[in-house]
C-alpha cells in the first residue's frame, strides 16, 4: 500500500522507469501481469501493485488486448528514462502532487530570491523534504552545495503542486465536502503565493486544524490570517465553527475570509483555478468580524453566513 510522499524513494522511482522499459507485458489476469512486471523491475513483490497504481494515475500505462502497455504519454517518458534521464518521469510525479507536502515545507523554510529562485540550507531542505531533494537533483540546474539552489522555472512547478488526498474510509458525501474545502484552501495558497514571496505563505491548516484559520501570510507583522470557504454553487453561504468565529473576533483586521464558489471536483485543479479566477473568485472579506455585520445575515448554527440580497 502506498503511503505519503516519503514513499517515493529513489529506488522506487527507478523501478517505475524499469517497469515502463519492460512493457508490453502479457497476462490474462492482473496477478499474472504483476508477477511479470516484478521479474523485470525487481524489489519487493508487494510494492508492484502500488507502483503500477502510480503509473496508471499518471496515465502512463493501460491494459489493452490483455496486455499491459505504455500509453502515448508513457512512451514519451520511456524514451528519456531508458537513456538514464528521469526528469520527465519526476516532473509527472511533481505535477501530480506526489510531493505536495514536501514542496510546501521546502518553500516555507527557504528564501525566495529576487530572480524567483529558491535558496535553502541543504540540511534544512533534507530535513523538510528528503525525497523531493533527491528528485530535484535530477536537474543539472539544481545545486546542492553549498546551499540548495532551485532555479525559478523549476520552483514555479513546485509552487503549482496540487495537493492529493489519501484514501479515506469516510462516506462519499463527507469526502466530497472535504475535497471542496481542500480545493478552496489550495486555490487561496496558490493565489497568495503568486502575489507574495511564496516562502511567506504558510498553509497552516495542513499541520494544525485547531488554529481557527487555514492560511497565514507572514509577510506582515502581525500576520494576515485567512479562513477559506468553498462551495459547489455560486451562492455565498458558508459555516464557521465557534473557534473560527472567536478567532475572527480576536484577530480583528488581521483575519479575513476567502470564499470560492462553483467548485467542480471533476475539473482538473489547474484549469479550474484559472476559470474561477476569471469569474472573480475568491470573494475576499477583510476584517471579517467587523465587516460581516453589514454584509451577511448570521444564524447561530455553527455561525451560518449568507450574503444579503
BALOBA-1460 file (C-alpha; in Angstrom, 3 decimals):
// residues 309
<rec num="1" residu="x" x="0.000" y="0.000" z="0.000"/>
<rec num="2" residu="x" x="1.439" y="3.369" z="-0.984"/>
<rec num="3" residu="x" x="1.914" y="5.969" z="1.737"/>
<rec num="4" residu="x" x="2.739" y="9.666" z="1.521"/>
<rec num="5" residu="x" x="5.489" y="11.461" z="-0.348"/>
<rec num="6" residu="x" x="8.129" y="9.676" z="1.705"/>
<rec num="7" residu="x" x="7.154" y="6.500" z="-0.176"/>
<rec num="8" residu="x" x="8.698" y="7.883" z="-3.384"/>
<rec num="9" residu="x" x="12.275" y="6.880" z="-2.719"/>
<rec num="10" residu="x" x="14.942" y="6.997" z="-5.415"/>
<rec num="11" residu="x" x="14.808" y="3.185" z="-5.681"/>
<rec num="12" residu="x" x="11.054" y="3.182" z="-6.292"/>
<rec num="13" residu="x" x="11.304" y="5.906" z="-8.916"/>
<rec num="14" residu="x" x="13.951" y="3.857" z="-10.736"/>
<rec num="15" residu="x" x="11.628" y="0.863" z="-10.555"/>
<rec num="16" residu="x" x="8.849" y="2.918" z="-12.142"/>
<rec num="17" residu="x" x="11.183" y="3.598" z="-15.042"/>
<rec num="18" residu="x" x="12.164" y="-0.090" z="-15.268"/>
<rec num="19" residu="x" x="8.503" y="-1.088" z="-15.475"/>
<rec num="20" residu="x" x="7.960" y="1.274" z="-18.401"/>
<rec num="21" residu="x" x="11.028" y="-0.136" z="-20.121"/>
<rec num="22" residu="x" x="9.752" y="-3.710" z="-19.675"/>
<rec num="23" residu="x" x="6.367" y="-3.137" z="-21.305"/>
<rec num="24" residu="x" x="4.387" y="-4.544" z="-23.004"/>
<rec num="25" residu="x" x="3.665" y="-7.373" z="-20.582"/>
<rec num="26" residu="x" x="1.157" y="-10.092" z="-21.438"/>
<rec num="27" residu="x" x="-1.236" y="-11.668" z="-18.939"/>
<rec num="28" residu="x" x="-4.904" y="-12.584" z="-18.803"/>
<rec num="29" residu="x" x="-5.151" y="-11.812" z="-15.100"/>
<rec num="30" residu="x" x="-3.792" y="-8.866" z="-13.060"/>
<rec num="31" residu="x" x="-1.721" y="-11.186" z="-10.875"/>
<rec num="32" residu="x" x="-0.021" y="-12.630" z="-13.956"/>
<rec num="33" residu="x" x="0.886" y="-9.166" z="-15.188"/>
<rec num="34" residu="x" x="2.051" y="-8.152" z="-11.699"/>
<rec num="35" residu="x" x="4.439" y="-11.084" z="-11.440"/>
<rec num="36" residu="x" x="5.784" y="-10.467" z="-14.953"/>
<rec num="37" residu="x" x="6.423" y="-6.821" z="-14.058"/>
<rec num="38" residu="x" x="8.138" y="-7.838" z="-10.809"/>
<rec num="39" residu="x" x="10.556" y="-10.064" z="-12.737"/>
<rec num="40" residu="x" x="11.507" y="-7.010" z="-14.793"/>
<rec num="41" residu="x" x="11.824" y="-4.383" z="-12.062"/>
<rec num="42" residu="x" x="12.886" y="-6.396" z="-9.015"/>
<rec num="43" residu="x" x="12.484" y="-5.263" z="-5.430"/>
<rec num="44" residu="x" x="9.695" y="-6.369" z="-3.081"/>
<rec num="45" residu="x" x="6.827" y="-8.083" z="-4.881"/>
<rec num="46" residu="x" x="4.338" y="-6.355" z="-2.555"/>
<rec num="47" residu="x" x="5.432" y="-2.989" z="-3.985"/>
<rec num="48" residu="x" x="4.452" y="-3.811" z="-7.552"/>
<rec num="49" residu="x" x="0.663" y="-3.151" z="-7.322"/>
<rec num="50" residu="x" x="1.368" y="0.280" z="-5.814"/>
<rec num="51" residu="x" x="3.981" y="1.069" z="-8.478"/>
<rec num="52" residu="x" x="1.536" y="0.091" z="-11.206"/>
<rec num="53" residu="x" x="-1.094" y="2.224" z="-9.486"/>
<rec num="54" residu="x" x="1.198" y="5.256" z="-9.762"/>
<rec num="55" residu="x" x="1.756" y="4.621" z="-13.478"/>
<rec num="56" residu="x" x="-1.996" y="4.284" z="-14.043"/>
<rec num="57" residu="x" x="-2.643" y="7.527" z="-12.113"/>
<rec num="58" residu="x" x="-0.097" y="9.309" z="-14.297"/>
<rec num="59" residu="x" x="-1.783" y="7.825" z="-17.420"/>
<rec num="60" residu="x" x="1.498" y="6.254" z="-18.465"/>
<rec num="61" residu="x" x="0.210" y="2.678" z="-18.767"/>
<rec num="62" residu="x" x="-3.019" y="0.988" z="-19.828"/>
<rec num="63" residu="x" x="-4.394" y="-2.501" z="-20.289"/>
<rec num="64" residu="x" x="-5.157" y="-3.236" z="-23.922"/>
<rec num="65" residu="x" x="-5.764" y="-6.604" z="-25.602"/>
<rec num="66" residu="x" x="-4.974" y="-8.422" z="-22.339"/>
<rec num="67" residu="x" x="-1.570" y="-6.780" z="-22.130"/>
<rec num="68" residu="x" x="-0.095" y="-4.020" z="-20.012"/>
<rec num="69" residu="x" x="1.194" y="-1.382" z="-22.439"/>
<rec num="70" residu="x" x="2.634" y="2.106" z="-22.465"/>
<rec num="71" residu="x" x="0.290" y="4.932" z="-23.390"/>
<rec num="72" residu="x" x="1.445" y="7.725" z="-25.702"/>
<rec num="73" residu="x" x="2.499" y="9.703" z="-22.625"/>
<rec num="74" residu="x" x="4.202" y="6.623" z="-21.236"/>
<rec num="75" residu="x" x="6.125" y="6.208" z="-24.458"/>
<rec num="76" residu="x" x="7.445" y="9.760" z="-24.148"/>
<rec num="77" residu="x" x="8.636" y="9.065" z="-20.584"/>
<rec num="78" residu="x" x="10.184" y="5.774" z="-21.695"/>
<rec num="79" residu="x" x="12.180" y="7.458" z="-24.462"/>
<rec num="80" residu="x" x="14.004" y="9.608" z="-21.911"/>
<rec num="81" residu="x" x="14.177" y="7.215" z="-18.960"/>
<rec num="82" residu="x" x="15.805" y="4.440" z="-20.998"/>
<rec num="83" residu="x" x="18.677" y="6.879" z="-21.568"/>
<rec num="84" residu="x" x="19.010" y="7.437" z="-17.841"/>
<rec num="85" residu="x" x="17.154" y="10.767" z="-17.767"/>
<rec num="86" residu="x" x="14.396" y="10.562" z="-15.153"/>
<rec num="87" residu="x" x="13.352" y="14.203" z="-15.309"/>
<rec num="88" residu="x" x="10.194" y="13.672" z="-17.381"/>
<rec num="89" residu="x" x="9.010" y="10.940" z="-15.022"/>
<rec num="90" residu="x" x="9.918" y="13.049" z="-11.992"/>
<rec num="91" residu="x" x="8.072" y="16.065" z="-13.381"/>
<rec num="92" residu="x" x="4.991" y="13.903" z="-13.866"/>
<rec num="93" residu="x" x="5.155" y="12.929" z="-10.200"/>
<rec num="94" residu="x" x="5.632" y="16.550" z="-9.133"/>
<rec num="95" residu="x" x="2.717" y="17.785" z="-11.239"/>
<rec num="96" residu="x" x="0.520" y="15.004" z="-9.886"/>
<rec num="97" residu="x" x="1.121" y="16.303" z="-6.369"/>
<rec num="98" residu="x" x="3.150" y="13.300" z="-5.226"/>
<rec num="99" residu="x" x="5.473" y="15.621" z="-3.273"/>
<rec num="100" residu="x" x="2.907" y="18.253" z="-2.337"/>
<rec num="101" residu="x" x="3.649" y="18.207" z="1.392"/>
<rec num="102" residu="x" x="7.418" y="18.240" z="0.959"/>
<rec num="103" residu="x" x="7.211" y="21.018" z="-1.651"/>
<rec num="104" residu="x" x="5.147" y="23.111" z="0.752"/>
<rec num="105" residu="x" x="7.563" y="22.605" z="3.633"/>
<rec num="106" residu="x" x="10.586" y="23.295" z="1.421"/>
<rec num="107" residu="x" x="9.147" y="26.579" z="0.162"/>
<rec num="108" residu="x" x="8.180" y="27.684" z="3.664"/>
<rec num="109" residu="x" x="11.679" y="27.079" z="5.081"/>
<rec num="110" residu="x" x="13.543" y="28.682" z="2.166"/>
<rec num="111" residu="x" x="14.437" y="32.113" z="0.866"/>
<rec num="112" residu="x" x="12.932" y="33.161" z="-2.454"/>
<rec num="113" residu="x" x="15.426" y="35.427" z="-4.211"/>
<rec num="114" residu="x" x="14.691" y="38.452" z="-6.373"/>
<rec num="115" residu="x" x="15.198" y="36.388" z="-9.535"/>
<rec num="116" residu="x" x="12.485" y="33.931" z="-8.420"/>
<rec num="117" residu="x" x="14.871" y="31.128" z="-7.489"/>
<rec num="118" residu="x" x="14.875" y="29.251" z="-4.190"/>
<rec num="119" residu="x" x="17.752" y="29.048" z="-1.753"/>
<rec num="120" residu="x" x="17.904" y="26.916" z="1.383"/>
<rec num="121" residu="x" x="20.492" y="25.255" z="3.571"/>
<rec num="122" residu="x" x="20.877" y="21.675" z="2.416"/>
<rec num="123" residu="x" x="20.498" y="20.427" z="5.963"/>
<rec num="124" residu="x" x="17.119" y="22.128" z="6.371"/>
<rec num="125" residu="x" x="15.987" y="21.050" z="2.923"/>
<rec num="126" residu="x" x="16.806" y="17.409" z="3.574"/>
<rec num="127" residu="x" x="15.082" y="17.536" z="6.942"/>
<rec num="128" residu="x" x="11.892" y="19.026" z="5.481"/>
<rec num="129" residu="x" x="11.825" y="17.370" z="2.050"/>
<rec num="130" residu="x" x="14.261" y="14.448" z="1.801"/>
<rec num="131" residu="x" x="12.714" y="12.586" z="-1.130"/>
<rec num="132" residu="x" x="11.948" y="15.787" z="-3.039"/>
<rec num="133" residu="x" x="15.563" y="16.973" z="-2.719"/>
<rec num="134" residu="x" x="16.678" y="13.676" z="-4.224"/>
<rec num="135" residu="x" x="14.299" y="14.155" z="-7.143"/>
<rec num="136" residu="x" x="15.394" y="17.763" z="-7.728"/>
<rec num="137" residu="x" x="18.958" y="16.529" z="-8.079"/>
<rec num="138" residu="x" x="17.949" y="15.008" z="-11.430"/>
<rec num="139" residu="x" x="18.104" y="18.552" z="-12.863"/>
<rec num="140" residu="x" x="21.606" y="19.830" z="-13.704"/>
<rec num="141" residu="x" x="20.440" y="23.389" z="-12.988"/>
<rec num="142" residu="x" x="19.835" y="22.483" z="-9.333"/>
<rec num="143" residu="x" x="22.820" y="22.957" z="-6.995"/>
<rec num="144" residu="x" x="23.061" y="21.152" z="-3.676"/>
<rec num="145" residu="x" x="26.201" y="22.771" z="-2.297"/>
<rec num="146" residu="x" x="26.976" y="24.963" z="-0.503"/>
<rec num="147" residu="x" x="23.213" y="25.717" z="-0.463"/>
<rec num="148" residu="x" x="20.302" y="24.076" z="-2.198"/>
<rec num="149" residu="x" x="19.500" y="26.300" z="-5.171"/>
<rec num="150" residu="x" x="16.412" y="25.677" z="-7.308"/>
<rec num="151" residu="x" x="16.041" y="27.877" z="-10.412"/>
<rec num="152" residu="x" x="12.903" y="29.950" z="-10.926"/>
<rec num="153" residu="x" x="11.410" y="27.804" z="-13.701"/>
<rec num="154" residu="x" x="11.574" y="24.651" z="-11.601"/>
<rec num="155" residu="x" x="10.360" y="26.460" z="-8.488"/>
<rec num="156" residu="x" x="7.277" y="27.557" z="-10.429"/>
<rec num="157" residu="x" x="6.460" y="23.886" z="-10.971"/>
<rec num="158" residu="x" x="6.822" y="23.154" z="-7.254"/>
<rec num="159" residu="x" x="4.720" y="26.185" z="-6.429"/>
<rec num="160" residu="x" x="1.781" y="24.947" z="-8.519"/>
<rec num="161" residu="x" x="1.623" y="21.485" z="-6.983"/>
<rec num="162" residu="x" x="-1.973" y="20.488" z="-6.332"/>
<rec num="163" residu="x" x="-2.404" y="18.522" z="-3.129"/>
<rec num="164" residu="x" x="-3.800" y="14.997" z="-3.399"/>
<rec num="165" residu="x" x="-5.794" y="13.478" z="-0.568"/>
<rec num="166" residu="x" x="-5.006" y="9.996" z="0.775"/>
<rec num="167" residu="x" x="-7.627" y="7.239" z="0.524"/>
<rec num="168" residu="x" x="-10.341" y="7.599" z="3.120"/>
<rec num="169" residu="x" x="-12.971" y="5.299" z="4.601"/>
<rec num="170" residu="x" x="-15.325" y="8.225" z="5.197"/>
<rec num="171" residu="x" x="-18.727" y="8.281" z="3.437"/>
<rec num="172" residu="x" x="-18.640" y="9.642" z="-0.089"/>
<rec num="173" residu="x" x="-20.548" y="12.813" z="0.787"/>
<rec num="174" residu="x" x="-18.095" y="13.560" z="3.628"/>
<rec num="175" residu="x" x="-15.067" y="13.000" z="1.384"/>
<rec num="176" residu="x" x="-16.525" y="15.217" z="-1.324"/>
<rec num="177" residu="x" x="-17.360" y="18.022" z="1.098"/>
<rec num="178" residu="x" x="-13.824" y="17.858" z="2.467"/>
<rec num="179" residu="x" x="-12.446" y="17.775" z="-1.078"/>
<rec num="180" residu="x" x="-14.288" y="21.004" z="-1.899"/>
<rec num="181" residu="x" x="-12.835" y="22.662" z="1.190"/>
<rec num="182" residu="x" x="-9.349" y="21.395" z="0.425"/>
<rec num="183" residu="x" x="-9.549" y="22.729" z="-3.118"/>
<rec num="184" residu="x" x="-10.635" y="26.123" z="-1.860"/>
<rec num="185" residu="x" x="-7.698" y="26.252" z="0.563"/>
<rec num="186" residu="x" x="-5.350" y="25.102" z="-2.175"/>
<rec num="187" residu="x" x="-6.542" y="27.862" z="-4.508"/>
<rec num="188" residu="x" x="-6.029" y="30.541" z="-1.854"/>
<rec num="189" residu="x" x="-2.495" y="29.285" z="-1.215"/>
<rec num="190" residu="x" x="-1.848" y="29.383" z="-4.958"/>
<rec num="191" residu="x" x="-3.230" y="32.917" z="-5.236"/>
<rec num="192" residu="x" x="-1.279" y="34.240" z="-2.272"/>
<rec num="193" residu="x" x="1.981" y="32.688" z="-3.468"/>
<rec num="194" residu="x" x="1.645" y="34.315" z="-6.874"/>
<rec num="195" residu="x" x="1.257" y="37.767" z="-5.330"/>
<rec num="196" residu="x" x="3.772" y="37.487" z="-2.474"/>
<rec num="197" residu="x" x="7.001" y="35.777" z="-1.575"/>
<rec num="198" residu="x" x="5.973" y="32.078" z="-1.624"/>
<rec num="199" residu="x" x="8.077" y="31.256" z="1.427"/>
<rec num="200" residu="x" x="5.978" y="33.673" z="3.496"/>
<rec num="201" residu="x" x="2.663" y="31.950" z="2.719"/>
<rec num="202" residu="x" x="2.057" y="29.019" z="5.082"/>
<rec num="203" residu="x" x="-0.781" y="26.520" z="4.629"/>
<rec num="204" residu="x" x="-1.060" y="26.147" z="8.388"/>
<rec num="205" residu="x" x="-4.248" y="24.063" z="8.368"/>
<rec num="206" residu="x" x="-2.241" y="21.200" z="6.880"/>
<rec num="207" residu="x" x="-0.278" y="20.926" z="10.119"/>
<rec num="208" residu="x" x="-2.773" y="22.199" z="12.710"/>
<rec num="209" residu="x" x="-6.546" y="22.375" z="12.188"/>
<rec num="210" residu="x" x="-7.226" y="23.982" z="15.578"/>
<rec num="211" residu="x" x="-5.972" y="27.486" z="14.761"/>
<rec num="212" residu="x" x="-9.314" y="28.806" z="13.534"/>
<rec num="213" residu="x" x="-7.939" y="29.733" z="10.104"/>
<rec num="214" residu="x" x="-6.249" y="27.955" z="7.196"/>
<rec num="215" residu="x" x="-3.558" y="30.138" z="5.633"/>
<rec num="216" residu="x" x="-1.072" y="32.538" z="7.160"/>
<rec num="217" residu="x" x="0.592" y="35.409" z="5.311"/>
<rec num="218" residu="x" x="3.798" y="36.035" z="7.231"/>
<rec num="219" residu="x" x="4.933" y="38.952" z="5.090"/>
<rec num="220" residu="x" x="3.234" y="41.305" z="7.549"/>
<rec num="221" residu="x" x="3.532" y="41.694" z="11.312"/>
<rec num="222" residu="x" x="1.249" y="40.544" z="12.777"/>
<rec num="223" residu="x" x="0.476" y="38.032" z="10.012"/>
<rec num="224" residu="x" x="-2.713" y="38.008" z="7.950"/>
<rec num="225" residu="x" x="-4.817" y="35.012" z="8.948"/>
<rec num="226" residu="x" x="-7.065" y="33.685" z="6.194"/>
<rec num="227" residu="x" x="-10.005" y="31.355" z="6.712"/>
<rec num="228" residu="x" x="-11.052" y="29.709" z="3.436"/>
<rec num="229" residu="x" x="-14.530" y="28.504" z="2.496"/>
<rec num="230" residu="x" x="-15.568" y="26.551" z="-0.581"/>
<rec num="231" residu="x" x="-18.882" y="25.656" z="-2.188"/>
<rec num="232" residu="x" x="-20.089" y="23.839" z="-5.304"/>
<rec num="233" residu="x" x="-22.591" y="26.514" z="-6.357"/>
<rec num="234" residu="x" x="-22.339" y="30.290" z="-6.575"/>
<rec num="235" residu="x" x="-24.482" y="31.068" z="-3.515"/>
<rec num="236" residu="x" x="-22.392" y="32.813" z="-0.882"/>
<rec num="237" residu="x" x="-23.324" y="30.662" z="2.092"/>
<rec num="238" residu="x" x="-20.854" y="29.107" z="4.491"/>
<rec num="239" residu="x" x="-20.456" y="27.943" z="8.062"/>
<rec num="240" residu="x" x="-17.988" y="28.920" z="10.759"/>
<rec num="241" residu="x" x="-17.174" y="26.940" z="13.851"/>
<rec num="242" residu="x" x="-17.268" y="28.590" z="17.247"/>
<rec num="243" residu="x" x="-13.467" y="28.542" z="17.241"/>
<rec num="244" residu="x" x="-13.256" y="30.242" z="13.832"/>
<rec num="245" residu="x" x="-15.675" y="32.966" z="14.864"/>
<rec num="246" residu="x" x="-13.821" y="33.518" z="18.133"/>
<rec num="247" residu="x" x="-10.528" y="33.873" z="16.252"/>
<rec num="248" residu="x" x="-12.136" y="36.314" z="13.827"/>
<rec num="249" residu="x" x="-13.141" y="38.484" z="16.760"/>
<rec num="250" residu="x" x="-9.762" y="38.177" z="18.473"/>
<rec num="251" residu="x" x="-7.668" y="38.942" z="15.392"/>
<rec num="252" residu="x" x="-9.829" y="41.764" z="14.064"/>
<rec num="253" residu="x" x="-8.446" y="43.373" z="10.905"/>
<rec num="254" residu="x" x="-5.805" y="40.644" z="10.622"/>
<rec num="255" residu="x" x="-8.479" y="37.989" z="9.965"/>
<rec num="256" residu="x" x="-10.127" y="37.641" z="6.577"/>
<rec num="257" residu="x" x="-12.308" y="35.101" z="4.795"/>
<rec num="258" residu="x" x="-11.841" y="33.874" z="1.218"/>
<rec num="259" residu="x" x="-14.895" y="32.322" z="-0.428"/>
<rec num="260" residu="x" x="-14.538" y="30.126" z="-3.538"/>
<rec num="261" residu="x" x="-17.812" y="29.137" z="-5.202"/>
<rec num="262" residu="x" x="-18.692" y="26.991" z="-8.235"/>
<rec num="263" residu="x" x="-16.068" y="24.349" z="-7.398"/>
<rec num="264" residu="x" x="-16.384" y="21.285" z="-9.615"/>
<rec num="265" residu="x" x="-14.402" y="18.259" z="-8.443"/>
<rec num="266" residu="x" x="-14.487" y="16.704" z="-11.912"/>
<rec num="267" residu="x" x="-12.306" y="19.503" z="-13.312"/>
<rec num="268" residu="x" x="-8.540" y="19.481" z="-13.210"/>
<rec num="269" residu="x" x="-7.428" y="21.854" z="-10.419"/>
<rec num="270" residu="x" x="-5.092" y="23.901" z="-12.608"/>
<rec num="271" residu="x" x="-7.779" y="24.588" z="-15.205"/>
<rec num="272" residu="x" x="-10.427" y="25.190" z="-12.558"/>
<rec num="273" residu="x" x="-8.233" y="27.660" z="-10.669"/>
<rec num="274" residu="x" x="-7.840" y="29.777" z="-13.814"/>
<rec num="275" residu="x" x="-11.569" y="29.574" z="-14.547"/>
<rec num="276" residu="x" x="-12.577" y="30.585" z="-11.028"/>
<rec num="277" residu="x" x="-10.132" y="33.469" z="-11.014"/>
<rec num="278" residu="x" x="-11.729" y="34.677" z="-14.273"/>
<rec num="279" residu="x" x="-15.110" y="34.587" z="-12.504"/>
<rec num="280" residu="x" x="-13.792" y="36.859" z="-9.769"/>
<rec num="281" residu="x" x="-13.067" y="34.330" z="-7.064"/>
<rec num="282" residu="x" x="-12.227" y="34.370" z="-4.302"/>
<rec num="283" residu="x" x="-14.667" y="36.762" z="-2.689"/>
<rec num="284" residu="x" x="-12.489" y="38.365" z="-0.022"/>
<rec num="285" residu="x" x="-13.973" y="39.660" z="3.235"/>
<rec num="286" residu="x" x="-11.383" y="41.577" z="5.226"/>
<rec num="287" residu="x" x="-11.684" y="42.322" z="8.956"/>
<rec num="288" residu="x" x="-14.406" y="39.701" z="8.923"/>
<rec num="289" residu="x" x="-15.794" y="40.079" z="12.420"/>
<rec num="290" residu="x" x="-16.474" y="43.762" z="11.702"/>
<rec num="291" residu="x" x="-17.452" y="43.662" z="8.018"/>
<rec num="292" residu="x" x="-19.769" y="40.643" z="8.345"/>
<rec num="293" residu="x" x="-22.259" y="42.741" z="10.313"/>
<rec num="294" residu="x" x="-23.130" y="44.683" z="7.155"/>
<rec num="295" residu="x" x="-22.547" y="42.003" z="4.516"/>
<rec num="296" residu="x" x="-24.184" y="38.865" z="5.912"/>
<rec num="297" residu="x" x="-27.219" y="37.524" z="7.678"/>
<rec num="298" residu="x" x="-25.905" y="35.465" z="10.538"/>
<rec num="299" residu="x" x="-27.592" y="32.412" z="12.008"/>
<rec num="300" residu="x" x="-26.175" y="30.848" z="15.159"/>
<rec num="301" residu="x" x="-25.950" y="27.291" z="13.828"/>
<rec num="302" residu="x" x="-22.183" y="26.936" z="13.838"/>
<rec num="303" residu="x" x="-22.478" y="30.509" z="12.534"/>
<rec num="304" residu="x" x="-24.118" y="30.404" z="9.114"/>
<rec num="305" residu="x" x="-23.306" y="33.407" z="6.888"/>
<rec num="306" residu="x" x="-25.450" y="34.215" z="3.861"/>
<rec num="307" residu="x" x="-24.913" y="37.235" z="1.633"/>
<rec num="308" residu="x" x="-27.644" y="39.859" z="1.846"/>
<rec num="309" residu="x" x="-29.721" y="40.495" z="-1.267"/>
